[in-house]
Amino acid sequence: ELQGTIKKISDLQTFASGFQKREMVLTTEEQYPQPINIEFLSEKSDLLNAYKEGDKVKVSINLRGREWTSQQGEVKYFNSIIGWKIEKI
């Protein structure tokens, strides 16, 4: 879980495959606040409709990672933070 204040909520993005996502930036509340980008995928993107920038929230998340190989054969790794539940605090 992450807690903080919503800094930004993006518009819904729809891709050619039909896949949809919406991103939210959450500013954590700690000595050195961090802006954390959280993705809400498919039907979970609707969860953000009830929230606005400035709301204090708690977000339940999953961490995901993936491997990608460039055309030159270089392997890179990427991480994503996926939100699946959000509530006001």
C-alpha positions in Angstrom: 0.0 0.0 0.0 1.0 3.6 -0.6 -0.5 6.7 1.1 -0.2 10.3 0.0 -1.8 13.1 -1.8 -3.0 12.9 -5.4 -0.8 15.3 -7.5 -2.1 14.5 -10.9 -4.7 12.2 -12.6 -4.2 11.7 -16.3 -6.8 11.2 -19.0 -7.8 7.7 -20.0 -5.5 6.3 -22.7 -6.9 3.7 -25.2 -4.5 1.7 -27.4 -5.2 0.1 -30.8 -5.5 -3.3 -29.1 -8.4 -2.0 -27.0 -6.2 -1.9 -23.8 -6.9 1.1 -21.6 -5.0 2.7 -18.7 -5.1 5.8 -16.6 -2.2 7.1 -14.6 -2.1 8.9 -11.2 0.9 10.6 -9.6 0.8 10.2 -5.8 3.0 12.4 -3.6 4.0 10.4 -0.5 4.0 12.0 2.9 7.4 11.4 4.4 10.5 13.4 5.3 11.5 13.4 1.6 8.1 13.2 -0.3 8.3 11.2 -3.5 6.1 11.5 -6.6 5.1 8.0 -7.5 3.4 7.1 -10.8 0.7 4.5 -10.4 -1.1 2.9 -13.3 -4.8 1.8 -13.2 -5.5 -0.7 -16.0 -8.6 -1.7 -17.9 -11.8 -1.5 -15.7 -9.7 -0.4 -12.7 -9.2 3.0 -14.5 -12.8 3.8 -13.5 -11.8 3.8 -9.8 -10.1 7.3 -10.4 -13.4 8.9 -11.5 -14.4 9.5 -7.8 -11.1 11.3 -7.0 -9.5 14.7 -7.7 -6.1 16.3 -7.3 -5.4 17.2 -3.7 -7.3 14.2 -2.2 -5.5 12.2 0.4 -5.7 8.5 -0.4 -4.4 5.0 0.3 -3.8 2.9 -2.7 -3.4 -0.9 -2.8 -0.7 -1.8 -5.4 1.0 -4.7 -7.2 4.6 -4.4 -8.5 5.2 -5.7 -12.0 8.4 -6.2 -13.9 9.2 -7.0 -17.5 12.2 -7.8 -19.6 12.7 -6.1 -23.0 15.4 -6.8 -25.6 16.4 -4.0 -28.0 17.2 -4.6 -31.7 20.9 -4.5 -30.8 20.3 -7.4 -28.3 20.6 -5.3 -25.2 18.4 -6.5 -22.4 16.6 -3.9 -20.2 14.3 -4.3 -17.3 11.3 -2.1 -16.4 9.1 -1.9 -13.3 5.4 -0.8 -13.1 3.3 0.0 -10.1 -0.3 -1.1 -10.7 -3.2 0.2 -8.5 -6.1 -2.1 -7.9 -7.9 -0.3 -5.0 -8.1 3.3 -3.8 -9.8 4.9 -0.8 -9.8 8.3 0.8 -8.1 8.8 4.2 
